[in-house]
Amino acid sequence: MTTTSPSSLAPSRRSTVVLLSIIGAAVAAYVAVWLVGLDLAVRPPLPARIQADDVTGMISLVSDLTARLAALGTLGVLSGVVGFTPRGTDHTISDRARRLLPWAGRLGQVWFAASLLNTFANPAYVNGVPIGTTMRPQAWWTFIWASPSGLAWLASALVAAAVVAAVYTSRHWASFLIGLVAGVIALAFVGVTGNVTVGYNHDWATDAMVAIAFTAIPLMTAALGAWLVGTPASAMRYQRLVLPLLLVTAGGHAVVAWQQMSGQPLTSTPYGLWTIAIFVILGLFAVSWVVRQFVGGRTAGSIGRDVVLAIAYLTCLTAENHIPTPRFLEPQSIMVNYLGYEVTVGPTIERLVTPGRPNTLWVAVVMFAIGAYLVGVLRARKLGRHWPVLRTVAWIATWLLTLFLAVTGLWEYSTVTYSWHMVVHMTVNMLVPVLGVLGAPLALIREASAPGEHHVSLGDALDSLEDHRLWQFLTSAPVAWLAYVGSLFAVYFTPAFSWLMKYHWAHQLMLIAFMMVGYFFFTIIIGADRTGKQLPHLLKLALVISIMPFHAVFAVGILQSQSLIGAEFYETISVPWLPDHAALMADQNIAGQASWFLGEIPLFVVIAALAAQWFRQDDKEAHEIDEAVDSGADDSFDAYNDMLAELARRDEKRAREATLKRFES
């Protein structure tokens, strides 16, 4: 009986029909955005708002679409490299991946150029000025700083440049994983600084756009990566990803449409029509999945139609990013402009601990974190590997605490008052990471991973990531210590705090940054995860003790500050129960006390946990030595006793000789 290799079963990887369809979809995309530009040129401007000239609008549309399509191509290649091909030896990429990689370099250069052009075109379009205005050197940074969408495109350009540099200088597998993740984050930044930042409930729409970015972009890039690799194994792996990512993407777009349409029917505006087009495309994605799943044709070639749909989807996003929505016509207060809602009643204990306006992004993160962890535990047990119950308890406690902060009035009031802001943020920076570290999620990834034959498992990916120099640098003790100590001072004692508080996405970014910085620092101290070179317990204790004075200085700095921290933000939103500067300063004094209290207690908990780990390790080492001695595996103890006995015999011999000499004399 003869056998057939899996590669021989693969159909033609990139058939002429599919390739022509992809090229045709790209051409149609540019025609579509050109028509959008013509339509915008004849529409009246929004009330009390300057409209950019036709040339600026068209440049913004074309550069936006070009950047998105080039990013799709670049990240699609990286997705194929890290997600659908086996890893080479010594954490390098495989030969198949090397053949794909040059396309990432070429497309990455286009992505960089288009994103850089968007740093001029997008702020000009948003602010209604000719593009020549933003191209003046003295005006460029001013417009970017005033337009977060321009700042997002700058981040996109920097990520694209870094990816191109990695393509031409590195063959380490983790370099391209880092590039893929960074690219998704950069495009998420572009998404959350668009139309979703406007109007009532924009906090929920922004959170929905984050969910869209972290599901739609991986879905689209995975489609291109699986099609490029062109093996049955890549098609099957892609097929497993489609449905969950598609459902989250569709749900996110439903929330965004609900917020942006402001009660108007979708058919009443051009924005609504493009939204309908998005749902049609997502529906076609679902049909394509059903065909592969139940009808047949689950081959790499069949994924080509998903790549065509991905191009159409990005075209719709480009159009939506430039078309004003009905929400733009709704009047809004300053507080709604900054937060997406109003808080007009002062805090009470009941309001703080009972359900309030939820932070929907963190609710989703909590559900994902607990669900993924429990799946990992079940998978580890299925593989016959033990996982301590206390670690599971610590992990669930971590996210239940986060859920409490996210759904009660604590979150709502933390966005408008400095005192409750510091309560939430110090808890996220101190207590939440400590509990999370005790859950050892990275160790669970290894325990729940089985080696993949045609791709890299999560455990293998983590090993490659920890072998990468950038990861080793970022998680090293000096960098983690400096980030943990310096992040508080860098945010709260600079103008950055007021700027970050003006945007919902930036406030979320602050929370994520504080949590991650705390997690990596406490991982070094009490974590069960391997994140680089392990430090002696005495040095770990010294690191914990060394940060205590800085936390005290930070809290004292708030207490003794003669100026209002975040004055531009807090004085602008003007909450009713803090009507003047004196009331805001009194609230700031409470914030300093909360910072001191919440900053010191978790550190004592960490010291206690470190002492317990130190004691257990010493006890374990002593027990291992005793067992080795008893079993004869370690004869160092016997050798030491023999040495002492030999020294005793020599001393006894010398004493006898000395006694004989005295008698003879």
Secondary structure by P-SEA (a helix, b strand, c coil): cccccccccccccccaaaaaaaaaaaaaaaaaaaaaaaaaaaccccccbbbbcaaaaaaaaaaaaaaaaaaaaaaaaaaaacccccccccccccaaaaaacaaaaaaaaaaaaaaaaaacaaaaaaaccccccccccccaaaaaaacaaaaaaaaaaaaaaaaaaaaaccccaaaaaaaaaaaaaaaaaaaaacccccccaaaaaaaaaaaaaacaaaaaaaaaaaaaaccaaaaaaaaaacaaaaaaaaaaaaaaaaaaaccccccccaaaaaaaaaaaaaaaaaaaaaaaccccccccccaaaaaaaaaaaaaaaaaaacccccccccccccccccccccccccccccccccccccaaaaaaaaaaaaaaaaaaaaaaaaabbbbbaaaaaaaaaaaaaaaaacccaaaaaaaccaaaaaaaaaaaaccaaaaaaaaaaaaaaaaacccccccccaaaaaaaaaacaaaaaaacaaaaaaaaaaccccccccaaaaaaaacaaaaaaaaaaaaaaaaaaaaaccccccccccccaaaaaaaaaaaaaaaaaaaaaaaacccccaaaaaaaacccccccaaaaaaaaaaaaaaaaaaacaaaaaaaaaaaaaaaaaaaaaaaaaaaaaaacccaaaaaaaaaaaaaaaaaaaaaaaaaaaaaac
